[in-house]
């Protein structure tokens, strides 16, 4: 399991439960940051985009995770984050006038921008690797229980 690159590891409930405590805390912070958009959706367009992107990404992940013939991988989830959250980030970055007013919206706006940018550092990396492994046929079929040693060796050889 440790030889399988993170971006192609199976992303299911057991994988999430097995995450280190700091990573679980980061994921909780992400959820809280996105869901606090609820307080601003009626008055601020960026909050609608942020919350909408969050909901869409999670609905798609849920649908893929319950599909019988699809194995959800961490890199695919990262790719969905980048696709679904980018519009909210862009609209938030362009919202200078509203953010300049101050108050709770201003604080949330800067906070959500920081959270998304930090998340994208890892999501873009993992999504890029996932696409590489996928396009080169290096993603194992089936579950994580497959032997990762041959996959890791193939990937190292392919990347050299």
DSSP file (Angstrom, degrees, kcal/mol; ACC not computed):
  #  RESIDUE AA STRUCTURE BP1 BP2  ACC     N-H-->O    O-->H-N    N-H-->O    O-->H-N    TCO  KAPPA ALPHA  PHI   PSI    X-CA   Y-CA   Z-CA
    1    1 A X    >         0   0    0      0, 0.0     3,-1.0     0, 0.0   145,-0.0   0.000 360.0 360.0 360.0 -39.6    0.0    0.0    0.0
    2    2 A X  T 3   +     0   0    0      1,-0.2     4,-0.1     3,-0.0     0, 0.0   0.733 360.0  59.5 -70.7 -19.9    2.8    2.5    0.8
    3    3 A X  T 3  S+     0   0    0      2,-0.1     2,-0.5     3,-0.0    -1,-0.2   0.665  84.5  92.4 -80.8 -15.9    4.3    1.9   -2.6
    4    4 A X  S <  S-     0   0    0     -3,-1.0     5,-0.1   140,-0.1   145,-0.1  -0.669  88.9-112.5 -79.8 125.3    1.2    3.0   -4.4
    5    5 A X    >   -     0   0    0     -2,-0.5     3,-1.5   143,-0.1     4,-0.4  -0.240  23.5-118.9 -57.4 145.1    1.4    6.8   -5.2
    6    6 A X  G >  S+     0   0    0      1,-0.3     3,-1.6     2,-0.2    68,-0.4   0.867 108.2  61.1 -53.7 -42.8   -1.1    8.9   -3.2
    7    7 A X  G 3  S+     0   0    0      1,-0.3    68,-2.6    67,-0.2    69,-0.3   0.693 109.6  40.8 -66.5 -17.9   -2.9   10.2   -6.3
    8    8 A X  G <  S+     0   0    0     -3,-1.5    -1,-0.3    66,-0.2    -2,-0.2   0.312  87.7 116.9-111.4   9.1   -3.9    6.7   -7.5
    9    9 A X  S <  S-     0   0    0     -3,-1.6    65,-2.5    -4,-0.4    66,-0.2  -0.457  78.7 -95.2 -71.9 149.3   -4.8    5.3   -4.1
   10   10 A X  B     -A   73   0A   0     63,-0.2     2,-0.7    -2,-0.1    63,-0.3  -0.423  33.6-149.0 -63.7 135.7   -8.4    4.3   -3.5
   11   11 A X        +     0   0    0     61,-3.1     2,-0.2    -2,-0.1    61,-0.1  -0.858  44.3 125.7-113.0  94.6  -10.4    7.1   -1.9
   12   12 A X  S  > S-     0   0    0     -2,-0.7     4,-2.3    59,-0.1     5,-0.2  -0.715  75.9 -78.5-135.4-174.1  -13.1    5.5    0.3
   13   13 A X  H  > S+     0   0    0      1,-0.2     4,-2.6    -2,-0.2     5,-0.2   0.883 127.8  52.0 -61.2 -39.5  -14.3    5.7    3.9
   14   14 A X  H  > S+     0   0    0      1,-0.2     4,-1.3     2,-0.2    -1,-0.2   0.872 109.7  50.3 -66.4 -34.3  -11.5    3.4    5.1
   15   15 A X  H  4 S+     0   0    0      2,-0.2    -2,-0.2     1,-0.2    -1,-0.2   0.918 112.4  46.7 -66.7 -42.9   -8.9    5.6    3.4
   16   16 A X  H >< S+     0   0    0     -4,-2.3     3,-1.2     1,-0.2    -2,-0.2   0.896 111.6  50.7 -66.6 -39.6  -10.4    8.8    5.0
   17   17 A X  H 3< S+     0   0    0     -4,-2.6    -1,-0.2     1,-0.2    -2,-0.2   0.788 107.1  56.0 -67.9 -26.4  -10.6    7.1    8.4
   18   18 A X  T 3< S+     0   0    0     -4,-1.3    -1,-0.2    -5,-0.2    -2,-0.2   0.397  81.8 116.5 -86.5   3.0   -7.0    6.1    8.1
   19   19 A X  S <  S-     0   0    0     -3,-1.2    -3,-0.0    -4,-0.2     5,-0.0  -0.351  77.0 -95.9 -70.2 152.0   -5.7    9.6    7.5
   20   20 A X     >  -     0   0    0      1,-0.1     4,-2.1     4,-0.0     3,-0.5  -0.325  37.6-109.6 -62.9 152.1   -3.3   11.2   10.0
   21   21 A X  H  > S+     0   0    0      1,-0.2     4,-2.2     2,-0.2     5,-0.1   0.839 116.8  53.9 -55.5 -37.8   -5.0   13.4   12.6
   22   22 A X  H  > S+     0   0    0      1,-0.2     4,-2.0     2,-0.2    -1,-0.2   0.888 109.1  48.4 -66.4 -37.2   -3.6   16.7   11.2
   23   23 A X  H  > S+     0   0    0     -3,-0.5     4,-2.3     2,-0.2    -1,-0.2   0.882 110.0  51.7 -70.1 -37.2   -4.9   15.8    7.7
   24   24 A X  H  X S+     0   0    0     -4,-2.1     4,-2.1     2,-0.2    -2,-0.2   0.897 109.1  51.3 -62.8 -39.5   -8.3   15.1    9.2
   25   25 A X  H  X S+     0   0    0     -4,-2.2     4,-2.3     2,-0.2    -2,-0.2   0.897 108.9  51.1 -64.1 -39.9   -8.2   18.4   10.9
   26   26 A X  H  X S+     0   0    0     -4,-2.0     4,-2.4     2,-0.2    -2,-0.2   0.918 109.6  49.8 -62.9 -43.6   -7.4   20.1    7.6
   27   27 A X  H  X S+     0   0    0     -4,-2.3     4,-2.2     1,-0.2    -1,-0.2   0.876 110.2  50.6 -64.5 -36.7  -10.3   18.4    5.9
   28   28 A X  H  X S+     0   0    0     -4,-2.1     4,-2.6     2,-0.2    -1,-0.2   0.912 109.2  51.3 -65.1 -42.1  -12.6   19.5    8.7
   29   29 A X  H  X S+     0   0    0     -4,-2.3     4,-2.9     2,-0.2    -2,-0.2   0.899 108.8  52.2 -60.6 -41.2  -11.3   23.1    8.3
   30   30 A X  H  X S+     0   0    0     -4,-2.4     4,-2.5     2,-0.2     5,-0.2   0.942 110.3  47.4 -58.9 -48.6  -12.1   22.8    4.5
   31   31 A X  H  X S+     0   0    0     -4,-2.2     4,-2.8     1,-0.2    -2,-0.2   0.927 114.2  46.6 -60.7 -46.2  -15.6   21.7    5.2
   32   32 A X  H  X S+     0   0    0     -4,-2.6     4,-1.9     2,-0.2    -1,-0.2   0.920 111.9  51.1 -62.9 -44.4  -16.2   24.5    7.8
   33   33 A X  H  < S+     0   0    0     -4,-2.9     4,-0.2     1,-0.2    -2,-0.2   0.921 115.4  41.7 -60.4 -44.8  -14.7   27.1    5.5
   34   34 A X  H >< S+     0   0    0     -4,-2.5     3,-1.4     1,-0.2    -2,-0.2   0.917 114.2  50.4 -70.1 -42.8  -16.9   26.1    2.5
   35   35 A X  H >< S+     0   0    0     -4,-2.8     3,-1.8     1,-0.3    -1,-0.2   0.755  96.0  69.2 -71.9 -22.6  -20.1   25.6    4.5
   36   36 A X  G >< S+     0   0    0     -4,-1.9     3,-1.4     1,-0.3     4,-0.3   0.634  78.6  82.5 -69.4  -9.8  -19.8   29.0    6.2
   37   37 A X  G X> S+     0   0    0     -3,-1.4     3,-2.0     1,-0.3     4,-1.0   0.766  72.5  78.3 -59.8 -23.3  -20.5   30.4    2.8
   38   38 A X  G <4 S+     0   0    0     -3,-1.8     3,-0.4     1,-0.3     4,-0.3   0.839  85.5  59.2 -54.6 -34.4  -24.2   29.7    3.7
   39   39 A X  G <4 S+     0   0    0     -3,-1.4    -1,-0.3     1,-0.2    -2,-0.2   0.671 115.1  33.8 -69.8 -15.9  -24.1   32.9    5.8
   40   40 A X  T X> S+     0   0    0     -3,-2.0     4,-2.2    -4,-0.3     3,-0.8   0.426  84.9 100.1-119.8  -1.4  -23.3   35.1    2.8
   41   41 A X  T 3< S+     0   0    0     -4,-1.0     7,-0.2    -3,-0.4    -2,-0.1   0.790  82.4  52.6 -63.6 -29.0  -25.1   33.4   -0.2
   42   42 A X  T 34 S+     0   0    0     -4,-0.3    -1,-0.2     1,-0.2     3,-0.1   0.766 121.6  28.9 -79.3 -23.2  -28.0   35.8   -0.2
   43   43 A X  T <4 S+     0   0    0     -3,-0.8     2,-0.4     1,-0.2    -2,-0.2   0.604 116.7  53.1-110.3 -14.9  -25.9   39.0   -0.3
   44   44 A X     X  -     0   0    0     -4,-2.2     4,-1.1     1,-0.1     3,-0.5  -0.964  57.5-154.7-135.9 120.1  -22.7   38.0   -2.1
   45   45 A X  H >> S+     0   0    0     -2,-0.4     4,-1.9     1,-0.2     3,-0.6   0.879  94.9  58.9 -56.7 -44.5  -22.2   36.2   -5.5
   46   46 A X  H 3> S+     0   0    0      1,-0.2     4,-2.7     2,-0.2    -1,-0.2   0.876 101.5  55.6 -57.9 -35.8  -18.8   34.7   -4.6
   47   47 A X  H 3> S+     0   0    0     -3,-0.5     4,-2.5    -7,-0.3    -1,-0.2   0.872 106.1  51.7 -64.0 -34.9  -20.3   32.8   -1.7
   48   48 A X  H <X S+     0   0    0     -4,-1.1     4,-2.6    -3,-0.6    -1,-0.2   0.918 111.6  46.3 -66.2 -42.7  -22.9   31.3   -4.0
   49   49 A X  H  X S+     0   0    0     -4,-1.9     4,-2.5     2,-0.2    39,-0.4   0.906 113.7  48.8 -65.5 -41.8  -20.1   30.1   -6.4
   50   50 A X  H  X S+     0   0    0     -4,-2.7     4,-2.0    38,-0.3    -2,-0.2   0.951 116.2  41.6 -63.9 -49.7  -18.0   28.8   -3.5
   51   51 A X  H  X S+     0   0    0     -4,-2.5     4,-2.5     1,-0.2    -2,-0.2   0.905 114.8  51.7 -66.5 -41.0  -20.9   26.9   -1.9
   52   52 A X  H  X S+     0   0    0     -4,-2.6     4,-2.8    -5,-0.2     5,-0.2   0.918 110.2  48.3 -61.4 -44.5  -22.2   25.6   -5.3
   53   53 A X  H  X S+     0   0    0     -4,-2.5     4,-2.3     2,-0.2    -1,-0.2   0.883 111.7  50.5 -63.0 -38.6  -18.7   24.3   -6.3
   54   54 A X  H  X S+     0   0    0     -4,-2.0     4,-1.9    -5,-0.2    -2,-0.2   0.931 113.0  45.2 -64.3 -46.6  -18.4   22.6   -3.0
   55   55 A X  H  X S+     0   0    0     -4,-2.5     4,-2.4     2,-0.2    -2,-0.2   0.931 113.4  49.4 -64.7 -46.2  -21.8   20.9   -3.3
   56   56 A X  H  X S+     0   0    0     -4,-2.8     4,-2.4     1,-0.2     5,-0.2   0.923 110.4  50.6 -60.6 -45.2  -21.3   19.9   -6.9
   57   57 A X  H  X S+     0   0    0     -4,-2.3     4,-2.2     1,-0.2    -1,-0.2   0.899 113.3  45.8 -61.4 -39.3  -17.9   18.3   -6.2
   58   58 A X  H  X S+     0   0    0     -4,-1.9     4,-2.3     2,-0.2    -1,-0.2   0.844 110.4  52.3 -75.0 -32.5  -19.3   16.3   -3.3
   59   59 A X  H  X S+     0   0    0     -4,-2.4     4,-2.6     2,-0.2    -2,-0.2   0.929 112.1  46.6 -65.6 -43.8  -22.3   15.2   -5.2
   60   60 A X  H  X S+     0   0    0     -4,-2.4     4,-2.7     2,-0.2     5,-0.2   0.926 112.3  50.0 -64.2 -44.6  -20.1   13.9   -8.0
   61   61 A X  H  X S+     0   0    0     -4,-2.2     4,-2.4    -5,-0.2    -1,-0.2   0.915 112.0  48.9 -60.2 -42.1  -17.7   12.2   -5.6
   62   62 A X  H  X S+     0   0    0     -4,-2.3     4,-1.6     2,-0.2    -2,-0.2   0.940 111.2  48.9 -62.4 -46.6  -20.7   10.5   -3.9
   63   63 A X  H  X S+     0   0    0     -4,-2.6     4,-0.7     1,-0.2    -2,-0.2   0.903 114.1  46.1 -61.7 -41.2  -22.1    9.4   -7.2
   64   64 A X  H >< S+     0   0    0     -4,-2.7     3,-0.5     1,-0.2    -1,-0.2   0.875 109.2  55.5 -68.1 -36.6  -18.8    7.9   -8.3
   65   65 A X  H 3< S+     0   0    0     -4,-2.4    -1,-0.2     1,-0.2    -2,-0.2   0.787 110.4  44.3 -70.4 -26.1  -18.2    6.3   -4.9
   66   66 A X  H 3< S+     0   0    0     -4,-1.6     2,-0.2    -5,-0.1    -1,-0.2   0.534  86.0 111.3 -94.1  -6.5  -21.5    4.4   -5.1
   67   67 A X    X<  -     0   0    0     -4,-0.7     3,-1.0    -3,-0.5    -3,-0.0  -0.504  64.3-144.5 -67.2 131.9  -21.0    3.3   -8.7
   68   68 A X  T 3  S+     0   0    0     -2,-0.2    -1,-0.1     1,-0.2    -4,-0.0   0.791  94.5  42.8 -70.3 -28.9  -20.4   -0.4   -8.8
   69   69 A X  T 3  S+     0   0    0      2,-0.0     2,-0.4    -3,-0.0    -1,-0.2   0.152 100.1  81.5-107.5  19.7  -18.0   -0.4  -11.7
   70   70 A X    <   -     0   0    0     -3,-1.0     2,-0.7    -6,-0.2    -3,-0.0  -0.988  58.7-154.9-130.5 131.1  -15.8    2.6  -10.7
   71   71 A X        -     0   0    0     -2,-0.4     2,-0.3    72,-0.0    -6,-0.1  -0.909  22.4-138.5-103.2 112.4  -13.0    2.8   -8.2
   72   72 A X        -     0   0    0     -2,-0.7   -61,-3.1    -8,-0.1     2,-0.3  -0.549  21.1-162.6 -74.0 128.4  -12.7    6.3   -6.9
   73   73 A X  B >>  -A   10   0A   0     -2,-0.3     4,-1.7   -63,-0.3     3,-0.6  -0.806  28.5-118.1-113.1 153.3   -9.0    7.4   -6.6
   74   74 A X  H 3> S+     0   0    0    -65,-2.5     4,-2.2   -68,-0.4   -66,-0.2   0.868 114.0  54.9 -58.2 -39.9   -7.6   10.3   -4.6
   75   75 A X  H 3> S+     0   0    0    -68,-2.6     4,-2.1     1,-0.2    -1,-0.2   0.818 104.4  54.1 -66.0 -30.7   -6.3   12.1   -7.7
   76   76 A X  H <> S+     0   0    0     -3,-0.6     4,-2.2   -69,-0.3    -1,-0.2   0.900 108.1  49.6 -68.6 -40.4   -9.8   12.0   -9.3
   77   77 A X  H  X S+     0   0    0     -4,-1.7     4,-2.2     2,-0.2    -2,-0.2   0.911 110.2  51.3 -63.2 -41.8  -11.1   13.7   -6.2
   78   78 A X  H  X S+     0   0    0     -4,-2.2     4,-2.2     1,-0.2    -2,-0.2   0.901 108.3  51.6 -60.9 -41.2   -8.4   16.3   -6.5
   79   79 A X  H  X S+     0   0    0     -4,-2.1     4,-2.5     1,-0.2    -1,-0.2   0.904 108.7  50.9 -63.7 -40.4   -9.2   16.9  -10.1
   80   80 A X  H  X S+     0   0    0     -4,-2.2     4,-3.0     2,-0.2     5,-0.3   0.887 107.7  53.8 -63.4 -38.6  -12.9   17.4   -9.2
   81   81 A X  H  X S+     0   0    0     -4,-2.2     4,-2.7     2,-0.2     5,-0.3   0.948 110.6  45.8 -59.0 -48.3  -11.8   20.0   -6.5
   82   82 A X  H  X S+     0   0    0     -4,-2.2     4,-1.2     1,-0.2    -2,-0.2   0.918 117.4  43.8 -62.9 -43.9   -9.8   22.0   -9.1
   83   83 A X  H  < S+     0   0    0     -4,-2.5     4,-0.5     1,-0.2    -2,-0.2   0.935 122.3  36.0 -67.0 -46.6  -12.7   21.8  -11.7
   84   84 A X  H  < S+     0   0    0     -4,-3.0     4,-0.4    -5,-0.2    -2,-0.2   0.799 120.8  43.7 -82.2 -29.8  -15.5   22.6   -9.3
   85   85 A X  H  X S+     0   0    0     -4,-2.7     4,-2.0    -5,-0.3    -1,-0.2   0.679  92.6  80.5 -91.9 -17.6  -13.8   25.1   -6.9
   86   86 A X  H  X S+     0   0    0     -4,-1.2     4,-2.8    -5,-0.3     5,-0.2   0.896  89.3  53.2 -59.0 -43.8  -12.0   27.2   -9.5
   87   87 A X  H  > S+     0   0    0     -4,-0.5     4,-2.7     1,-0.2     5,-0.2   0.918 109.8  49.2 -59.2 -40.8  -15.0   29.4  -10.5
   88   88 A X  H  > S+     0   0    0     -4,-0.4     4,-2.0   -39,-0.4   -38,-0.3   0.888 111.9  48.8 -63.5 -38.7  -15.6   30.2   -6.8
   89   89 A X  H  X S+     0   0    0     -4,-2.0     4,-2.6     2,-0.2    -2,-0.2   0.939 112.9  46.8 -65.4 -46.9  -11.9   31.1   -6.4
   90   90 A X  H  X S+     0   0    0     -4,-2.8     4,-1.9     1,-0.2    -2,-0.2   0.936 113.9  46.8 -61.9 -47.7  -11.9   33.4   -9.5
   91   91 A X  H  < S+     0   0    0     -4,-2.7     4,-0.5    -5,-0.2    -1,-0.2   0.885 113.1  50.5 -63.6 -37.5  -15.1   35.1   -8.6
   92   92 A X  H >< S+     0   0    0     -4,-2.0     3,-0.9    -5,-0.2    -1,-0.2   0.903 109.4  50.2 -66.3 -41.0  -13.9   35.6   -5.0
   93   93 A X  H 3< S+     0   0    0     -4,-2.6    -1,-0.2     1,-0.2    -2,-0.2   0.852 110.9  49.6 -65.3 -33.6  -10.6   37.1   -6.2
   94   94 A X  T 3< S+     0   0    0     -4,-1.9     2,-1.3     1,-0.2     3,-0.3   0.518  86.3  91.5 -82.3  -5.1  -12.4   39.5   -8.5
   95   95 A X    <>  +     0   0    0     -3,-0.9     4,-1.9    -4,-0.5    -1,-0.2  -0.305  43.7 140.9 -88.4  52.1  -14.8   40.7   -5.7
   96   96 A X  H  >  +     0   0    0     -2,-1.3     4,-1.8     1,-0.2    -1,-0.2   0.905  65.7  53.0 -62.4 -45.0  -12.5   43.6   -4.6
   97   97 A X  H  > S+     0   0    0     -3,-0.3     4,-0.5     1,-0.2    -1,-0.2   0.919 112.6  42.3 -61.7 -46.6  -15.4   46.1   -4.0
   98   98 A X  H >4 S+     0   0    0      1,-0.2     3,-1.0     2,-0.2     4,-0.4   0.891 113.7  52.2 -68.1 -39.2  -17.4   43.9   -1.7
   99   99 A X  H >< S+     0   0    0     -4,-1.9     3,-0.8     1,-0.2    -1,-0.2   0.803 101.5  61.9 -67.9 -28.0  -14.3   42.6    0.2
  100  100 A X  H 3< S+     0   0    0     -4,-1.8    -1,-0.2     1,-0.2    -2,-0.2   0.675  86.0  75.9 -71.9 -17.0  -13.1   46.2    0.8
  101  101 A X  T << S-     0   0    0     -3,-1.0    -1,-0.2    -4,-0.5    -2,-0.2   0.830  92.0-146.3 -65.3 -32.4  -16.3   46.9    2.9
  102  102 A X    <>  +     0   0    0     -3,-0.8     4,-0.5    -4,-0.4     3,-0.3  -0.420  48.3  95.3  95.3-174.1  -15.0   45.0    5.9
  103  103 A X  H  > S-     0   0    0      1,-0.2     4,-1.9     2,-0.2     5,-0.2  -0.344  94.9 -33.6  86.5-167.3  -16.9   42.9    8.4
  104  104 A X  H  > S+     0   0    0      1,-0.2     4,-2.7     2,-0.2     5,-0.2   0.854 134.6  55.0 -61.6 -37.5  -17.5   39.2    8.6
  105  105 A X  H  > S+     0   0    0     -3,-0.3     4,-3.0     1,-0.2    -1,-0.2   0.923 107.1  50.6 -63.6 -42.1  -17.8   38.8    4.8
  106  106 A X  H  X S+     0   0    0     -4,-0.5     4,-2.3     2,-0.2     5,-0.2   0.933 111.9  47.3 -59.9 -46.1  -14.4   40.4    4.3
  107  107 A X  H  X S+     0   0    0     -4,-1.9     4,-2.1     1,-0.2    -2,-0.2   0.932 115.1  45.4 -61.5 -46.5  -12.8   38.0    6.8
  108  108 A X  H  X S+     0   0    0     -4,-2.7     4,-3.3     2,-0.2     5,-0.3   0.909 110.3  55.1 -63.8 -41.2  -14.5   35.0    5.3
  109  109 A X  H  X S+     0   0    0     -4,-3.0     4,-2.0     1,-0.2    -2,-0.2   0.930 111.5  42.2 -60.0 -48.1  -13.6   36.0    1.8
  110  110 A X  H  X S+     0   0    0     -4,-2.3     4,-2.1    -5,-0.2    -1,-0.2   0.889 115.8  51.6 -65.2 -37.6   -9.9   36.3    2.6
  111  111 A X  H  X S+     0   0    0     -4,-2.1     4,-2.6    -5,-0.2    -2,-0.2   0.933 110.4  46.0 -65.3 -47.3  -10.1   33.0    4.6
  112  112 A X  H  X S+     0   0    0     -4,-3.3     4,-2.6     2,-0.2     5,-0.2   0.872 111.3  53.3 -67.7 -35.4  -11.8   31.0    1.8
  113  113 A X  H  X S+     0   0    0     -4,-2.0     4,-2.4    -5,-0.3    -1,-0.2   0.945 111.9  45.4 -61.3 -46.7   -9.3   32.4   -0.8
  114  114 A X  H  X S+     0   0    0     -4,-2.1     4,-2.5     1,-0.2     5,-0.2   0.915 113.2  50.0 -62.5 -43.8   -6.4   31.2    1.4
  115  115 A X  H  X S+     0   0    0     -4,-2.6     4,-2.5     2,-0.2    -2,-0.2   0.925 112.8  45.7 -62.8 -45.7   -8.0   27.8    2.0
  116  116 A X  H  X S+     0   0    0     -4,-2.6     4,-2.7     2,-0.2    -1,-0.2   0.918 112.6  50.5 -65.8 -42.7   -8.7   27.2   -1.6
  117  117 A X  H  X S+     0   0    0     -4,-2.4     4,-1.3    -5,-0.2    -2,-0.2   0.929 112.7  46.3 -61.8 -44.6   -5.2   28.3   -2.7
  118  118 A X  H  X S+     0   0    0     -4,-2.5     4,-0.9     1,-0.2     3,-0.4   0.927 113.2  49.5 -63.2 -44.0   -3.6   26.0   -0.1
  119  119 A X  H >X S+     0   0    0     -4,-2.5     4,-3.0     1,-0.2     3,-0.6   0.898 107.0  56.2 -61.2 -39.6   -5.8   23.1   -1.1
  120  120 A X  H 3X S+     0   0    0     -4,-2.7     4,-2.6     1,-0.2     5,-0.4   0.797  94.0  67.2 -66.1 -28.2   -5.0   23.7   -4.8
  121  121 A X  H 3X S+     0   0    0     -4,-1.3     4,-0.8    -3,-0.4    -1,-0.2   0.929 115.6  28.4 -55.3 -43.8   -1.3   23.3   -4.1
  122  122 A X  H <X S+     0   0    0     -4,-0.9     4,-2.7    -3,-0.6    -2,-0.2   0.856 120.3  54.3 -85.6 -38.6   -1.9   19.7   -3.3
  123  123 A X  H  X S+     0   0    0     -4,-3.0     4,-2.9     2,-0.2     5,-0.2   0.907 108.7  48.0 -65.4 -42.0   -5.0   19.1   -5.5
  124  124 A X  H  X S+     0   0    0     -4,-2.6     4,-2.4     2,-0.2     5,-0.2   0.916 113.0  49.4 -65.4 -41.9   -3.3   20.3   -8.7
  125  125 A X  H  X S+     0   0    0     -4,-0.8     4,-2.1    -5,-0.4    -2,-0.2   0.953 116.1  41.7 -59.2 -50.6   -0.2   18.2   -7.9
  126  126 A X  H  X S+     0   0    0     -4,-2.7     4,-2.5     1,-0.2    -2,-0.2   0.878 114.5  50.8 -68.4 -38.2   -2.4   15.1   -7.3
  127  127 A X  H  X S+     0   0    0     -4,-2.9     4,-2.5    -5,-0.2    -1,-0.2   0.906 110.6  49.9 -65.4 -41.1   -4.7   15.7  -10.2
  128  128 A X  H  X S+     0   0    0     -4,-2.4     4,-2.2    -5,-0.2    -2,-0.2   0.918 112.8  46.4 -63.1 -44.1   -1.7   16.1  -12.6
  129  129 A X  H  X S+     0   0    0     -4,-2.1     4,-3.0    -5,-0.2     5,-0.2   0.906 110.7  53.1 -65.5 -40.7   -0.2   12.9  -11.4
  130  130 A X  H  X S+     0   0    0     -4,-2.5     4,-2.8     1,-0.2    -2,-0.2   0.936 109.6  47.9 -59.6 -46.6   -3.5   11.1  -11.7
  131  131 A X  H  X S+     0   0    0     -4,-2.5     4,-2.9     2,-0.2    -1,-0.2   0.908 112.0  50.7 -61.1 -42.0   -3.9   12.3  -15.3
  132  132 A X  H  X S+     0   0    0     -4,-2.2     4,-1.5     2,-0.2    -2,-0.2   0.957 113.6  43.5 -59.7 -51.5   -0.3   11.1  -16.0
  133  133 A X  H  <>S+     0   0    0     -4,-3.0     5,-3.1     1,-0.2     6,-0.5   0.898 115.7  49.5 -62.5 -39.9   -0.9    7.7  -14.5
  134  134 A X  H ><5S+     0   0    0     -4,-2.8     3,-1.4    -5,-0.2    -2,-0.2   0.937 111.3  47.0 -64.7 -48.0   -4.3    7.4  -16.2
  135  135 A X  H 3<5S+     0   0    0     -4,-2.9    -1,-0.2     1,-0.3    -2,-0.2   0.733 114.0  48.8 -69.7 -21.0   -3.0    8.4  -19.7
  136  136 A X  T 3<5S-     0   0    0     -4,-1.5    -1,-0.3    -5,-0.2    -2,-0.2   0.300 113.1-116.8 -99.4   8.2   -0.1    6.0  -19.4
  137  137 A X  T < 5S+     0   0    0     -3,-1.4    -3,-0.2    -4,-0.1    -2,-0.1   0.806  75.2 129.9  65.9  30.5   -2.2    3.0  -18.2
  138  138 A X      < +     0   0    0     -5,-3.1     2,-0.6    -6,-0.2    -4,-0.2   0.309  32.7 105.7-101.8   8.2   -0.5    2.8  -14.8
  139  139 A X  S    S-     0   0    0     -6,-0.5  -130,-0.0    -5,-0.2    -9,-0.0  -0.789  72.6-124.3 -91.0 123.3   -3.6    2.8  -12.6
  140  140 A X        -     0   0    0     -2,-0.6     2,-0.3  -132,-0.1    -2,-0.1  -0.326  22.1-120.5 -65.0 147.1   -4.2   -0.7  -11.2
  141  141 A X  S    S+     0   0    0      3,-0.0     2,-0.2    -2,-0.0    -1,-0.1  -0.640  75.9  13.2 -84.2 145.2   -7.7   -2.2  -11.8
  142  142 A X  S    S-     0   0    0     -2,-0.3     2,-0.1     3,-0.0   -71,-0.0  -0.552 104.9 -21.4  90.6-155.4   -9.7   -3.0   -8.8
  143  143 A X    >   -     0   0    0     -2,-0.2     3,-1.7     1,-0.1   -72,-0.0  -0.242  65.2 -95.6 -92.4 176.1   -9.2   -2.0   -5.2
  144  144 A X  T 3  S+     0   0    0      1,-0.3     4,-0.1    -2,-0.1  -140,-0.1   0.674 110.3  82.3 -62.4 -19.8   -6.2   -0.8   -3.2
  145  145 A X  T 3   +     0   0    0      2,-0.1    -1,-0.3     3,-0.0     3,-0.1   0.641  67.4 108.5 -66.4 -11.5   -5.6   -4.4   -2.0
  146  146 A X  S <  S-     0   0    0     -3,-1.7     2,-0.5     1,-0.1    -6,-0.1  -0.317  91.7 -90.5 -60.0 150.3   -3.8   -5.0   -5.3
  147  147 A X     >  -     0   0    0      1,-0.2     4,-0.6     2,-0.0     3,-0.3  -0.523  38.1-164.4 -67.2 118.0   -0.1   -5.3   -4.9
  148  148 A X  H  > S+     0   0    0     -2,-0.5     4,-2.9     1,-0.2     5,-0.2   0.606  71.9  81.9 -81.1 -12.3    1.3   -1.8   -5.3
  149  149 A X  H  > S+     0   0    0      1,-0.2     4,-2.4     2,-0.2    -1,-0.2   0.929  93.8  44.1 -62.5 -46.8    5.0   -2.9   -5.8
  150  150 A X  H  > S+     0   0    0     -3,-0.3     4,-2.4     1,-0.2    -1,-0.2   0.885 114.9  50.3 -66.0 -36.6    4.6   -3.7   -9.5
  151  151 A X  H  X S+     0   0    0     -4,-0.6     4,-2.4     2,-0.2    -2,-0.2   0.937 111.2  47.8 -64.7 -46.9    2.6   -0.5  -10.1
  152  152 A X  H  X S+     0   0    0     -4,-2.9     4,-2.5     1,-0.2    -2,-0.2   0.895 112.3  49.7 -62.6 -40.2    5.2    1.6   -8.3
  153  153 A X  H  X S+     0   0    0     -4,-2.4     4,-2.5    -5,-0.2    -1,-0.2   0.923 111.0  49.2 -64.8 -44.2    8.1    0.0  -10.3
  154  154 A X  H  X S+     0   0    0     -4,-2.4     4,-2.7     1,-0.2    -2,-0.2   0.908 112.3  48.7 -60.0 -42.2    6.2    0.6  -13.6
  155  155 A X  H  X S+     0   0    0     -4,-2.4     4,-2.2     2,-0.2    -2,-0.2   0.920 111.0  48.7 -66.8 -43.9    5.6    4.3  -12.6
  156  156 A X  H  X S+     0   0    0     -4,-2.5     4,-0.8     2,-0.2    -1,-0.2   0.923 114.6  46.2 -60.8 -43.9    9.3    4.8  -11.6
  157  157 A X  H >< S+     0   0    0     -4,-2.5     3,-0.6     1,-0.2    -2,-0.2   0.916 113.3  49.3 -63.7 -44.0   10.5    3.2  -14.9
  158  158 A X  H 3< S+     0   0    0     -4,-2.7    -1,-0.2     1,-0.2    -2,-0.2   0.844 110.3  50.5 -65.1 -35.0    8.0    5.2  -17.0
  159  159 A X  H 3<        0   0    0     -4,-2.2    -1,-0.2     1,-0.2    -2,-0.2   0.620 360.0 360.0 -82.1 -12.4    8.9    8.6  -15.4
  160  160 A X    <<        0   0    0     -4,-0.8    -1,-0.2    -3,-0.6    -2,-0.1   0.479 360.0 360.0 -75.2 360.0   12.7    8.1  -15.9
